[in-house]
């Protein structure tokens, strides 16, 4: 079960963008060095989920078995329209291609699912109020076929690896197989930065996975 949950998390995490698309809100102090956005680069900006060309970022990933430093980067390739929404086709550092959309501060990714068909992951609806919920369904996946999201708090602050981030949205993700609750994650998104931390626990409350941002770079 842990292996399956971790593989799904890694598939999503490879797309997470820890970089600022707006120089005025970039957080480049303390122990999290950041290179400010260069306006010559392509940037699709959601306030809490920037998506900028050639961004790179480093996380510290911890499980019960290991602690790893993970480096990611991505390169937007082209835009494509699906169901009247414009998605950016993006090559990731693992050689995968994902599709990203940011409309009305709603961040969604199209990622190949269990049957290799594209599945929608609506990771963040930043304009909704505290307590708001939404859900993604994957009926063809025999291991995790729905994810429930809930905004736990907004305008929060969070200290990660010695740096205090302000204006943070906290989202809860709950994974289900039919009606069986499998695992939950608490995700922290900072304005102008993106995901800064994620903590995943089993249904029994045992911590499975912990990710924290270490640094980011926008060339």
N, C-alpha and C positions, 0 to 999 in steps of 0.2 A: 504493500500500500504506500509506504514512504517513498519507494522508488518511483511509482506512478505519479504521486503528487509532486515530487521534486522535478520530474521531467516536464510536467505541465507548467510548473512555475518557471523553469528555465526557458521554455518556449516563449512565454510571455515576457520574461525579464529581458530577453535579448533585444526586445523592441523598446524598452523603456528609455526615455530620454532625460538624462540628468544634465541639463545645459540651459542657459538663459538665452532667449531670443531678444531680450530687451536690456540694453546696457544699464538703464536706470534701476532695474530690479534685480540684477544679477548679484549673487551673494559670493564674494570673492575674498573673504577674510578668514582668520582663524586657521584651522587645520584642513580647510577644504579649498585649495587653490583652484581658481577658475580663470579662464582666458575669456575676455569679453567678446561679444558677438561682433563679427565683421560684416558690415552691411552689404558686401559684395556676394555673400553666400546666400543660397536659397533657404528661406525659413518659413515654415507653416506654423504659426504661433497660436497655441491655446495658452491661456494665462497660467495654468497649473500643469501643462503638459507640452512644453515646447518641442518642436520637431524641426531641427536645423541641419543643413547639409554638413556632412563630415564631422559631426559631433562625436566626441569620445568621452567615456566616463568609466570610472573604476569603483567597484563595490567590494566590500568584505562580506563573504558568504559563510555563514556558520551553520553546521548541523550538529547532531549528537556525535558524529564521527570525525568531522574535519572542519578546519577553518581555511578558506581559500580566498585569494585576491583575484577578482575577475575583471578583465578589461573588455569593453565593448566599444564598437563604433558602428556608424551606419552611413549609407550614401543614398539619398533620394535619387531615383533614376528618371521617372516620368510620371505624369498625372494621367489617370484614367477615370472615366465616369461609370459608376455602377449604381443602378436604381436611382438615378438623378443626383447622386452624391459624388463629389470629386475626391478620389483616393490617390495618394501618392505611393507609387510602387517603390519600395526601398530595399536595398541590398544590405544585409546585416553582416557583422564580422564573422558569423558562422557559415556564411555562404547561402543563407536562406533569404527568400524574398517575402516581405509582408506588405500589406496595403494599409495605409493610415488615412484617417479622415478626422478633421477637426472642424465641426460646424456648430455654431452657437455654443461654444465652450463644452461640446460633447466630444469626448475622445473615444474613437472606436478603431479597432484593428480587425482586418480580415486575415485569418491564419488558416492554413490547411489543417483540417480536423482529423479524426480517427479514420474516416473513409477517404481522406485526401481531398474532400470537398472543402471550399472555403467556409469557415465558421466565423461569426461575428462576436467580438469581445468588446463590450461597451464598458471600458475600464473606469471612466470618470464622467460625471455630469456636474461640472463645476458650478453651474448657475443655480442648481437646486438648493433648497434650504436644508438645514439640519433635520434629520429624521426621514428624509426622502429615500425611496427605495426603487430599484428596478431589477430586471432579471434577464439573463441570457440562457437559452435552451439549446442543447445539443442532443437531439433524440436518437441519433445513430451511434453515439458513443457509449459503449457498454461499461465504462468505468466511472466517468463523471458526466452526467447529462444535464446538469443545470448549475448555474452560479447565481446566487442572490447577493445584491449589493445594497448597502445602506450607508448614508452619510452620517457619521457619528458626531463630528464637530466641524466647525469652520472658524476661521480667524484664530486658530490656535497657534502655539509656539512649540517647538520641539528641538532639543539639543541632541545632535548626532555627531559622534566622534569629536567632541569638544567645541562644536560650532552651534550657535543658537540660530535656528531658522524661525522667521516670523511669518505670519499669514499662511498657515498650514491647514489643508483640508485632510480630515481623517476618514477613511472609507473602510468598512467591513465587507469582506467577501466570504460567502459561505458556500461550500461545494457540496452537492448532493448527487446521489445515485437513486433516482426515483424519489422515494420519501426518506431515504436513509441519509442522515447527516454524516459527512465524511471528515471535513476539516474546515477551519476558518483562518482567514488572514486579516490582519490590521495593516492598512497601507497609509503612509504619510506622504502627501504631495505638497511641496512648497511652491509658492508663487514665483514664477520666473525661473524655476529650477527643474521641477518635475518630481519624480519619486525619490525620496531621501531615505526611506526605511520601510521594511516589510517584515512582519512577524507572523509565522504560520504555526498553528497548533492543531493537533488531532482533535477528534470529537471528544476525547477524554481530557483534553486540556493540556496534553504534553507538547512542549515546543518541538517542532520538527525542523524549522528553518528560520534563520534570521539574516536579513540583508541590510547593510548600512552603506551609505554613500561615503566614499573616501575623497574623490576629486572628480572634476569634469573639465572638459576643454572644448572650446568652440574656435576652430581656426579662422 
